[in-house]
Amino acid sequence: MSFRDTIGWSLITSGIVTLLLAYLPFPSFWWGIGLLVAGILVFTTRRAI
Protein backbone atom coordinates (compact mmCIF):
# COMPACT_ATOMS: atom_id res chain seq x y z
CA MET A 1 0.00 0.00 0.00
CA SER A 2 1.40 3.35 -0.99
CA PHE A 3 1.85 6.37 1.23
CA ARG A 4 -1.05 8.23 -0.43
CA ASP A 5 -3.36 5.22 0.00
CA THR A 6 -2.59 5.24 3.71
CA ILE A 7 -3.28 8.97 4.02
CA GLY A 8 -6.49 8.66 2.01
CA TRP A 9 -7.85 5.80 4.11
CA SER A 10 -6.87 7.59 7.30
CA LEU A 11 -8.64 10.80 6.30
CA ILE A 12 -11.79 9.02 5.11
CA THR A 13 -11.95 6.87 8.25
CA SER A 14 -11.43 9.90 10.48
CA GLY A 15 -14.18 11.75 8.65
CA ILE A 16 -16.66 8.89 8.98
CA VAL A 17 -15.93 8.44 12.68
CA THR A 18 -16.32 12.18 13.28
CA LEU A 19 -19.67 12.23 11.46
CA LEU A 20 -20.91 9.22 13.43
CA LEU A 21 -20.14 10.93 16.73
CA ALA A 22 -23.23 13.12 16.51
CA TYR A 23 -23.02 14.20 20.15
CA LEU A 24 -19.94 16.31 19.45
CA PRO A 25 -20.33 20.08 19.05
CA PHE A 26 -21.44 21.44 15.69
CA PRO A 27 -17.98 22.38 14.35
CA SER A 28 -16.89 18.72 14.47
CA PHE A 29 -19.49 18.00 11.78
CA TRP A 30 -17.64 20.34 9.44
CA TRP A 31 -14.33 18.72 10.40
CA GLY A 32 -15.82 15.38 9.36
CA ILE A 33 -16.96 16.79 6.02
CA GLY A 34 -13.54 18.36 5.48
CA LEU A 35 -11.69 15.13 6.22
CA LEU A 36 -13.94 13.16 3.87
CA VAL A 37 -13.38 15.66 1.08
CA ALA A 38 -9.62 15.67 1.71
CA GLY A 39 -9.49 11.87 1.63
CA ILE A 40 -11.49 11.73 -1.60
CA LEU A 41 -9.20 14.34 -3.16
CA VAL A 42 -6.12 12.30 -2.21
CA PHE A 43 -7.63 9.24 -3.91
CA THR A 44 -8.77 11.05 -7.04
CA THR A 45 -5.48 12.90 -7.53
CA ARG A 46 -3.54 9.66 -7.04
CA ARG A 47 -5.60 7.90 -9.70
CA ALA A 48 -5.44 10.83 -12.12
CA ILE A 49 -1.63 10.96 -12.04
QUITA-V358900 format. One record per pair of residues at least 6 apart in sequence whose ideal C-beta (glycine too) atoms are under 7 Angstrom apart, sorted by the first residue. I is the first residue (numbers start at 1). GAP is how many residues later the second one is. D is the distance in whole Angstrom. If there is no record, write none. Layout:
i=I gap=GAP d=D
i=I gap=GAP d=D
This chain:
i=4 gap=38 d=6
i=4 gap=42 d=5
i=7 gap=35 d=6
i=8 gap=31 d=5
i=8 gap=34 d=4
i=8 gap=35 d=5
i=11 gap=24 d=5
i=11 gap=27 d=5
i=11 gap=28 d=3
i=11 gap=31 d=6
i=12 gap=24 d=6
i=12 gap=27 d=4
i=14 gap=21 d=5
i=15 gap=17 d=5
i=15 gap=20 d=3
i=15 gap=21 d=4
i=15 gap=24 d=6
i=18 gap=10 d=6
i=18 gap=13 d=6
i=18 gap=14 d=3
i=18 gap=17 d=6
i=19 gap=10 d=7
i=19 gap=13 d=4
i=21 gap=7 d=7
